[in-house]
Amino acid sequence: MSEPTVSVIIPCYNEQNTIHLLLNALWEQVYPREKIEIVIADGMSTDQTRQKIAEFQQAHPELVISIINNLKRTIPAALNRAIEVARGEIIVRLDAHSMPQPDYVPRCVDALESNLGQNVGGVWEIRPGGKRKIARAIAVAAAHPLGVGDARYRVGGESQAVDTVPFGSFRKTLLEEVGSFDETLLTNEDYEFNVRIRQAGHTVWLDPNIRSVYFARSTLAGLARQYWRYGYWKLRMLLRYPDTFRWRQLSGAFVLTWLVLGLLSIWFALARWLLLAEAVVYASALLFAGIQSAYHRRDLALVLRVPLAIAVMHFSWGGAFLWSLLEYLMGVYFLRRKKI
């Protein structure tokens, strides 16, 4: 039976350092090249991203690569614009920070052809986005259960139905039933898309044999910005789908306890003792994660840097979640005042 055609869609913006790794990995896919097209939705990059793509095209003319403009410069808009021009029967969504294994596309196709799920994805092998010690620590933290909870695509697991998968692959006809990506969500668009898939009675399937390398942020500032976006837009999604709340999303409440106890400790001794107890327990958990990571990887530099990266993830995500909630409540308040 003939293999189905595949469109690999990639949102992209200023990715001159990693785009060639992704394109080379797609060139090495053990899937008929004449059955693959690559559609890159570029958010008007200002670096040498387009030049790097053009150079790769010239060196590999057998691989069909198209570049389209993403004028909105958001990920969901990039995905939708790429899907609109995609000609493949199957859509495989990837990221410009990723590097799929050579059997990534065929394994996605096989899983879909076997009806294991209507959206299929795999697990990330998270690697440092830079050469500095903090970059290595961020990569470790981004796959540690204390940092990301039970997200299977980060921590691994058996083949199973899950809430969401990174990137994902699906038949283009699925969009006729569940709709395209929500362009009002600037982050969490994948999760929201998978919610609609599951609400339609379909399955989101994770296969740990579908593997890709994902390059983590290289600095704490970049990590903080990333998790701030995650936390801010997670609240907006939960307001639409409150039943999708998971325990790993309690960072907002965690940060709130620090704020409340910190304020109350000005006047109450009990609050000071509770804040101290929380700090000791949290610091101990972080230090244990750092020691564990350093031992398993034989890297002493991780002892303090992994805890620091995890703390940045928690407080950035949680702080943004609370800020988003505050903005929402203020909006509701002023809307009601206006009606009165």
Buried (B, 14 or more C-beta within 10 A) or exposed (E): EEBEBBBBBBBBBBBBBBBBBBBEBBBBBEBEEEBBBBBBBBBEBEEBBBEBBEEBBEEBEEBBBBBBEBEBBBBBBBBBBBBEEBEBBBBBBBBBBBBBBBBBBBBBBBBBEEEBBBBBBBBBBBBBBBEBBBBBBBBBBBBBEBBBBEBBBBBEBEBEEBBBBBBBBBBBEBBEEBEBBBBEBBBBBBBBBBBBBBEEEBBBBBBBEBBBBBBBBBBBEBBBBBBBBBBBBBBBBBEEEEEBEEEEBBBBEBBBEBEEBEEBBEEEEEBBEBBEEBEEEBEEEBBEBBBBBBEEEEBEBBBBBBBBBBBBBBBBBBBBBBBBBEEEEEEEEEEEEEEE
